[in-house]
Amino acid sequence: MDTRDIRTPQHYLTTSQLARELGLHEITLIRWRARGEGPSFVRLSPRAVRYPRTAVDAWMAENT
């Protein structure tokens, strides 16, 4: 059984990290969030957004 805590930092990506991984500009992800598009995200504060790795992987599987 995997006993790692799923809330560890490596399981969440910043907008910058995800943009780099997808080969997009950060503004694209910002626009997608505003339109309700793209991978699911978690808003930690008005300015802090994180993308759960599981949500990114699921979104990629559905959209590639």
Biopython code that builds the backbone (N, CA, C, O; Angstrom):
import numpy as np
from Bio.PDB.StructureBuilder import StructureBuilder

atoms = [
    (1, "MET", "N", (0.841, -1.185, 0.000)),
    (1, "MET", "CA", (0.000, 0.000, 0.000)),
    (1, "MET", "C", (0.880, 1.240, 0.000)),
    (1, "MET", "O", (1.873, 1.299, 0.724)),
    (2, "ASP", "N", (0.520, 2.226, -0.806)),
    (2, "ASP", "CA", (1.265, 3.476, -0.886)),
    (2, "ASP", "C", (0.835, 4.378, 0.271)),
    (2, "ASP", "O", (-0.336, 4.740, 0.382)),
    (3, "THR", "N", (1.770, 4.729, 1.113)),
    (3, "THR", "CA", (1.436, 5.520, 2.300)),
    (3, "THR", "C", (1.785, 6.987, 2.148)),
    (3, "THR", "O", (1.690, 7.740, 3.117)),
    (4, "ARG", "N", (2.189, 7.418, 0.952)),
    (4, "ARG", "CA", (2.499, 8.831, 0.749)),
    (4, "ARG", "C", (1.241, 9.675, 0.839)),
    (4, "ARG", "O", (0.168, 9.253, 0.408)),
    (5, "ASP", "N", (1.374, 10.842, 1.387)),
    (5, "ASP", "CA", (0.262, 11.784, 1.485)),
    (5, "ASP", "C", (0.033, 12.397, 0.112)),
    (5, "ASP", "O", (0.960, 12.957, -0.473)),
    (6, "ILE", "N", (-1.188, 12.300, -0.415)),
    (6, "ILE", "CA", (-1.461, 12.817, -1.758)),
    (6, "ILE", "C", (-1.422, 14.333, -1.822)),
    (6, "ILE", "O", (-1.483, 14.900, -2.913)),
    (7, "ARG", "N", (-1.324, 14.995, -0.697)),
    (7, "ARG", "CA", (-1.293, 16.454, -0.689)),
    (7, "ARG", "C", (0.116, 17.017, -0.707)),
    (7, "ARG", "O", (0.301, 18.212, -0.475)),
    (8, "THR", "N", (1.106, 16.195, -0.973)),
    (8, "THR", "CA", (2.470, 16.689, -1.012)),
    (8, "THR", "C", (2.649, 17.597, -2.215)),
    (8, "THR", "O", (1.941, 17.438, -3.209)),
    (9, "PRO", "N", (3.573, 18.543, -2.153)),
    (9, "PRO", "CA", (3.721, 19.542, -3.207)),
    (9, "PRO", "C", (3.925, 18.980, -4.605)),
    (9, "PRO", "O", (3.447, 19.579, -5.569)),
    (10, "GLN", "N", (4.616, 17.852, -4.755)),
    (10, "GLN", "CA", (4.862, 17.334, -6.099)),
    (10, "GLN", "C", (3.597, 16.836, -6.779)),
    (10, "GLN", "O", (3.606, 16.564, -7.979)),
    (11, "HIS", "N", (2.514, 16.715, -6.031)),
    (11, "HIS", "CA", (1.263, 16.266, -6.619)),
    (11, "HIS", "C", (0.383, 17.428, -7.081)),
    (11, "HIS", "O", (-0.735, 17.220, -7.551)),
    (12, "TYR", "N", (0.893, 18.640, -6.944)),
    (12, "TYR", "CA", (0.182, 19.839, -7.388)),
    (12, "TYR", "C", (1.126, 20.672, -8.239)),
    (12, "TYR", "O", (2.308, 20.803, -7.921)),
    (13, "LEU", "N", (0.606, 21.231, -9.314)),
    (13, "LEU", "CA", (1.413, 22.056, -10.211)),
    (13, "LEU", "C", (0.944, 23.496, -10.152)),
    (13, "LEU", "O", (-0.252, 23.761, -10.031)),
    (14, "THR", "N", (1.867, 24.412, -10.235)),
    (14, "THR", "CA", (1.517, 25.824, -10.354)),
    (14, "THR", "C", (1.114, 26.091, -11.798)),
    (14, "THR", "O", (1.314, 25.245, -12.670)),
    (15, "THR", "N", (0.554, 27.253, -12.046)),
    (15, "THR", "CA", (0.199, 27.639, -13.411)),
    (15, "THR", "C", (1.439, 27.644, -14.289)),
    (15, "THR", "O", (1.402, 27.168, -15.424)),
    (16, "SER", "N", (2.523, 28.173, -13.776)),
    (16, "SER", "CA", (3.777, 28.225, -14.521)),
    (16, "SER", "C", (4.295, 26.830, -14.864)),
    (16, "SER", "O", (4.710, 26.579, -15.996)),
    (17, "GLN", "N", (4.270, 25.933, -13.899)),
    (17, "GLN", "CA", (4.742, 24.563, -14.133)),
    (17, "GLN", "C", (3.887, 23.856, -15.174)),
    (17, "GLN", "O", (4.410, 23.185, -16.063)),
    (18, "LEU", "N", (2.571, 24.006, -15.063)),
    (18, "LEU", "CA", (1.685, 23.342, -16.018)),
    (18, "LEU", "C", (1.834, 23.938, -17.408)),
    (18, "LEU", "O", (1.854, 23.205, -18.397)),
    (19, "ALA", "N", (1.939, 25.248, -17.494)),
    (19, "ALA", "CA", (2.120, 25.888, -18.799)),
    (19, "ALA", "C", (3.393, 25.369, -19.470)),
    (19, "ALA", "O", (3.391, 25.059, -20.661)),
    (20, "ARG", "N", (4.457, 25.280, -18.713)),
    (20, "ARG", "CA", (5.725, 24.776, -19.252)),
    (20, "ARG", "C", (5.569, 23.322, -19.707)),
    (20, "ARG", "O", (6.054, 22.951, -20.776)),
    (21, "GLU", "N", (4.901, 22.511, -18.906)),
    (21, "GLU", "CA", (4.703, 21.100, -19.245)),
    (21, "GLU", "C", (3.871, 20.925, -20.513)),
    (21, "GLU", "O", (4.143, 20.035, -21.320)),
    (22, "LEU", "N", (2.858, 21.774, -20.688)),
    (22, "LEU", "CA", (1.971, 21.659, -21.852)),
    (22, "LEU", "C", (2.468, 22.444, -23.057)),
    (22, "LEU", "O", (1.922, 22.312, -24.152)),
    (23, "GLY", "N", (3.503, 23.262, -22.862)),
    (23, "GLY", "CA", (4.015, 24.083, -23.960)),
    (23, "GLY", "C", (3.093, 25.245, -24.284)),
    (23, "GLY", "O", (2.977, 25.650, -25.441)),
    (24, "LEU", "N", (2.433, 25.783, -23.255)),
    (24, "LEU", "CA", (1.501, 26.902, -23.420)),
    (24, "LEU", "C", (2.006, 28.125, -22.666)),
    (24, "LEU", "O", (2.910, 28.035, -21.836)),
    (25, "HIS", "N", (1.406, 29.260, -22.970)),
    (25, "HIS", "CA", (1.657, 30.462, -22.178)),
    (25, "HIS", "C", (0.768, 30.416, -20.944)),
    (25, "HIS", "O", (-0.329, 29.859, -20.987)),
    (26, "GLU", "N", (1.229, 30.991, -19.861)),
    (26, "GLU", "CA", (0.434, 31.030, -18.634)),
    (26, "GLU", "C", (-0.918, 31.695, -18.863)),
    (26, "GLU", "O", (-1.915, 31.280, -18.274)),
    (27, "ILE", "N", (-0.965, 32.707, -19.699)),
    (27, "ILE", "CA", (-2.222, 33.429, -19.946)),
    (27, "ILE", "C", (-3.273, 32.502, -20.541)),
    (27, "ILE", "O", (-4.468, 32.702, -20.319)),
    (28, "THR", "N", (-2.846, 31.489, -21.295)),
    (28, "THR", "CA", (-3.801, 30.524, -21.846)),
    (28, "THR", "C", (-4.510, 29.787, -20.722)),
    (28, "THR", "O", (-5.731, 29.634, -20.757)),
    (29, "LEU", "N", (-3.765, 29.329, -19.730)),
    (29, "LEU", "CA", (-4.369, 28.635, -18.595)),
    (29, "LEU", "C", (-5.266, 29.573, -17.795)),
    (29, "LEU", "O", (-6.321, 29.163, -17.312)),
    (30, "ILE", "N", (-4.858, 30.812, -17.656)),
    (30, "ILE", "CA", (-5.672, 31.799, -16.946)),
    (30, "ILE", "C", (-6.996, 32.006, -17.677)),
    (30, "ILE", "O", (-8.052, 32.070, -17.049)),
    (31, "ARG", "N", (-6.937, 32.109, -18.981)),
    (31, "ARG", "CA", (-8.167, 32.279, -19.775)),
    (31, "ARG", "C", (-9.050, 31.036, -19.683)),
    (31, "ARG", "O", (-10.269, 31.142, -19.550)),
    (32, "TRP", "N", (-8.434, 29.867, -19.755)),
    (32, "TRP", "CA", (-9.206, 28.632, -19.639)),
    (32, "TRP", "C", (-9.930, 28.570, -18.311)),
    (32, "TRP", "O", (-11.097, 28.182, -18.258)),
    (33, "ARG", "N", (-9.248, 28.950, -17.226)),
    (33, "ARG", "CA", (-9.903, 28.936, -15.909)),
    (33, "ARG", "C", (-11.108, 29.857, -15.913)),
    (33, "ARG", "O", (-12.159, 29.498, -15.383)),
    (34, "ALA", "N", (-10.977, 31.032, -16.498)),
    (34, "ALA", "CA", (-12.072, 32.003, -16.541)),
    (34, "ALA", "C", (-13.258, 31.469, -17.340)),
    (34, "ALA", "O", (-14.406, 31.787, -17.033)),
    (35, "ARG", "N", (-12.987, 30.663, -18.357)),
    (35, "ARG", "CA", (-14.043, 30.095, -19.218)),
    (35, "ARG", "C", (-14.555, 28.749, -18.721)),
    (35, "ARG", "O", (-15.501, 28.201, -19.287)),
    (36, "GLY", "N", (-13.942, 28.210, -17.671)),
    (36, "GLY", "CA", (-14.327, 26.890, -17.187)),
    (36, "GLY", "C", (-13.782, 25.767, -18.045)),
    (36, "GLY", "O", (-14.341, 24.671, -18.067)),
    (37, "GLU", "N", (-12.699, 26.031, -18.747)),
    (37, "GLU", "CA", (-12.066, 25.038, -19.613)),
    (37, "GLU", "C", (-10.776, 24.540, -18.966)),
    (37, "GLU", "O", (-10.344, 25.061, -17.937)),
    (38, "GLY", "N", (-10.173, 23.536, -19.574)),
    (38, "GLY", "CA", (-8.887, 23.036, -19.100)),
    (38, "GLY", "C", (-9.022, 22.130, -17.892)),
    (38, "GLY", "O", (-10.129, 21.786, -17.478)),
    (39, "PRO", "N", (-7.878, 21.745, -17.329)),
    (39, "PRO", "CA", (-7.903, 20.829, -16.181)),
    (39, "PRO", "C", (-8.497, 21.488, -14.940)),
    (39, "PRO", "O", (-8.455, 22.709, -14.788)),
    (40, "SER", "N", (-9.045, 20.666, -14.067)),
    (40, "SER", "CA", (-9.575, 21.170, -12.794)),
    (40, "SER", "C", (-8.442, 21.759, -11.983)),
    (40, "SER", "O", (-7.291, 21.340, -12.099)),
    (41, "PHE", "N", (-8.783, 22.739, -11.157)),
    (41, "PHE", "CA", (-7.773, 23.400, -10.338)),
    (41, "PHE", "C", (-8.324, 23.676, -8.955)),
    (41, "PHE", "O", (-9.528, 23.589, -8.716)),
    (42, "VAL", "N", (-7.428, 24.007, -8.058)),
    (42, "VAL", "CA", (-7.774, 24.348, -6.686)),
    (42, "VAL", "C", (-7.300, 25.769, -6.438)),
    (42, "VAL", "O", (-6.134, 26.087, -6.673)),
    (43, "ARG", "N", (-8.194, 26.622, -5.965)),
    (43, "ARG", "CA", (-7.809, 27.997, -5.647)),
    (43, "ARG", "C", (-7.499, 28.054, -4.156)),
    (43, "ARG", "O", (-8.391, 27.906, -3.320)),
    (44, "LEU", "N", (-6.223, 28.270, -3.832)),
    (44, "LEU", "CA", (-5.783, 28.337, -2.447)),
    (44, "LEU", "C", (-6.038, 29.700, -1.828)),
    (44, "LEU", "O", (-6.245, 29.817, -0.621)),
    (45, "SER", "N", (-6.022, 30.732, -2.667)),
    (45, "SER", "CA", (-6.307, 32.109, -2.272)),
    (45, "SER", "C", (-6.678, 32.836, -3.558)),
    (45, "SER", "O", (-6.616, 32.240, -4.633)),
    (46, "PRO", "N", (-7.059, 34.097, -3.478)),
    (46, "PRO", "CA", (-7.418, 34.798, -4.717)),
    (46, "PRO", "C", (-6.315, 34.780, -5.785)),
    (46, "PRO", "O", (-6.610, 34.863, -6.978)),
    (47, "ARG", "N", (-5.067, 34.672, -5.369)),
    (47, "ARG", "CA", (-3.966, 34.701, -6.332)),
    (47, "ARG", "C", (-3.219, 33.383, -6.476)),
    (47, "ARG", "O", (-2.365, 33.255, -7.353)),
    (48, "ALA", "N", (-3.522, 32.410, -5.641)),
    (48, "ALA", "CA", (-2.785, 31.142, -5.677)),
    (48, "ALA", "C", (-3.666, 30.013, -6.197)),
    (48, "ALA", "O", (-4.690, 29.679, -5.601)),
    (49, "VAL", "N", (-3.247, 29.431, -7.323)),
    (49, "VAL", "CA", (-3.973, 28.342, -7.963)),
    (49, "VAL", "C", (-3.024, 27.162, -8.109)),
    (49, "VAL", "O", (-1.846, 27.340, -8.421)),
    (50, "ARG", "N", (-3.533, 25.968, -7.884)),
    (50, "ARG", "CA", (-2.749, 24.753, -8.094)),
    (50, "ARG", "C", (-3.591, 23.758, -8.876)),
    (50, "ARG", "O", (-4.812, 23.697, -8.739)),
    (51, "TYR", "N", (-2.903, 22.986, -9.694)),
    (51, "TYR", "CA", (-3.539, 21.952, -10.497)),
    (51, "TYR", "C", (-3.144, 20.587, -9.935)),
    (51, "TYR", "O", (-1.964, 20.235, -9.964)),
    (52, "PRO", "N", (-4.099, 19.815, -9.426)),
    (52, "PRO", "CA", (-3.752, 18.470, -8.945)),
    (52, "PRO", "C", (-3.241, 17.620, -10.107)),
    (52, "PRO", "O", (-3.829, 17.626, -11.189)),
    (53, "ARG", "N", (-2.161, 16.900, -9.886)),
    (53, "ARG", "CA", (-1.582, 16.057, -10.933)),
    (53, "ARG", "C", (-2.626, 15.073, -11.474)),
    (53, "ARG", "O", (-2.664, 14.818, -12.677)),
    (54, "THR", "N", (-3.462, 14.526, -10.609)),
    (54, "THR", "CA", (-4.473, 13.566, -11.072)),
    (54, "THR", "C", (-5.464, 14.227, -12.026)),
    (54, "THR", "O", (-5.891, 13.607, -13.000)),
    (55, "ALA", "N", (-5.835, 15.484, -11.755)),
    (55, "ALA", "CA", (-6.761, 16.205, -12.631)),
    (55, "ALA", "C", (-6.110, 16.503, -13.978)),
    (55, "ALA", "O", (-6.753, 16.405, -15.023)),
    (56, "VAL", "N", (-4.839, 16.865, -13.943)),
    (56, "VAL", "CA", (-4.108, 17.140, -15.195)),
    (56, "VAL", "C", (-4.013, 15.875, -16.032)),
    (56, "VAL", "O", (-4.266, 15.904, -17.236)),
    (57, "ASP", "N", (-3.650, 14.763, -15.397)),
    (57, "ASP", "CA", (-3.524, 13.505, -16.129)),
    (57, "ASP", "C", (-4.870, 13.078, -16.722)),
    (57, "ASP", "O", (-4.924, 12.615, -17.861)),
    (58, "ALA", "N", (-5.939, 13.227, -15.968)),
    (58, "ALA", "CA", (-7.273, 12.866, -16.469)),
    (58, "ALA", "C", (-7.676, 13.761, -17.632)),
    (58, "ALA", "O", (-8.218, 13.282, -18.629)),
    (59, "TRP", "N", (-7.415, 15.047, -17.510)),
    (59, "TRP", "CA", (-7.751, 15.986, -18.585)),
    (59, "TRP", "C", (-6.950, 15.662, -19.851)),
    (59, "TRP", "O", (-7.479, 15.708, -20.962)),
    (60, "MET", "N", (-5.668, 15.335, -19.665)),
    (60, "MET", "CA", (-4.829, 14.997, -20.815)),
    (60, "MET", "C", (-5.358, 13.734, -21.509)),
    (60, "MET", "O", (-5.384, 13.665, -22.738)),
    (61, "ALA", "N", (-5.769, 12.759, -20.737)),
    (61, "ALA", "CA", (-6.279, 11.512, -21.319)),
    (61, "ALA", "C", (-7.551, 11.765, -22.128)),
    (61, "ALA", "O", (-7.775, 11.121, -23.153)),
    (62, "GLU", "N", (-8.376, 12.695, -21.673)),
    (62, "GLU", "CA", (-9.628, 13.011, -22.367)),
    (62, "GLU", "C", (-9.426, 13.906, -23.583)),
    (62, "GLU", "O", (-10.260, 13.911, -24.488)),
    (63, "ASN", "N", (-8.340, 14.657, -23.617)),
    (63, "ASN", "CA", (-8.167, 15.680, -24.651)),
    (63, "ASN", "C", (-6.981, 15.458, -25.576)),
    (63, "ASN", "O", (-6.541, 16.388, -26.253)),
    (64, "THR", "N", (-6.467, 14.258, -25.611)),
    (64, "THR", "CA", (-5.352, 13.992, -26.545)),
    (64, "THR", "C", (-5.681, 12.806, -27.406)),
    (64, "THR", "O", (-4.879, 12.418, -28.255)),
]
sb = StructureBuilder()
sb.init_structure("model")
sb.init_model(0)
sb.init_chain("A")
sb.init_seg("    ")
for serial, (resi, resn, name, xyz) in enumerate(atoms, 1):
    if name == "N":
        sb.init_residue(resn, " ", resi, " ")
    sb.init_atom(name, np.array(xyz, "f"), 0.0, 1.0, " ", f" {name:<3s}", serial, name[0])
structure = sb.get_structure()
